[in-house]
Amino acid sequence: MCRSHSLGTLLRYLFLGILYTGVYLGAGALLGAHPLVRTVVANTLLLLLAGSVCAVVLRRRREWEGTHR
């Protein structure tokens, strides 16, 4: 584990991941009768997930400089 992370930060990422999964599954269950809308919502949520991962990497990349192995 990286020493710059506090337990609160790690728990925040865990909470956001669980929340995202719940929203994704809930939207899929609620939109089950509408396949086109379900596909659009699912694709939007997947793009949001990929964008958030990119944002975290770009924001934290300075902390990772010099830690290559």
RAVEN-V273441 format. One record per residue. N is the residue number from 1. SS is DSSP state (@ for helix, = for strand, . for the rest). PHI is phi as a letter, one per 30 degrees, with the letter a starting at -180 (* if undefined). NEAR is the number of other C-alpha atoms within 8 Angstrom. Layout:
BEGIN
n=<N;N>
ss=<SS;SS>
phi=<PHI;PHI>
near=<NEAR;NEAR>
END
This chain:
BEGIN
n=<1;2;3;4;5;6;7;8;9;10;11;12;13;14;15;16;17;18;19;20;21;22;23;24;25;26;27;28;29;30;31;32;33;34;35;36;37;38;39;40;41;42;43;44;45;46;47;48;49;50;51;52;53;54;55;56;57;58;59;60;61;62;63;64;65;66;67;68;69>
ss=<.;.;.;.;.;.;@;@;@;@;@;@;@;@;@;@;@;@;@;@;@;@;@;@;@;@;@;@;@;@;.;.;.;.;@;@;@;@;@;@;@;@;@;@;@;@;@;@;@;@;@;@;@;@;@;@;@;@;@;@;@;@;@;@;.;.;.;.;.>
phi=<*;d;d;d;d;c;d;d;d;d;d;d;d;d;d;d;d;d;d;e;d;d;d;d;d;d;d;d;d;d;c;e;d;b;d;d;d;d;d;d;d;d;d;d;d;d;d;d;d;d;d;d;d;d;d;d;d;d;d;c;d;d;d;c;d;i;c;d;b>
near=<3;4;5;4;8;7;6;6;8;9;8;8;8;8;8;8;8;8;8;8;8;8;8;10;8;8;11;10;7;7;10;8;5;7;8;6;8;12;8;8;9;11;8;8;9;8;8;8;8;8;8;8;8;8;8;8;8;7;7;8;8;6;5;8;7;4;5;5;2>
END
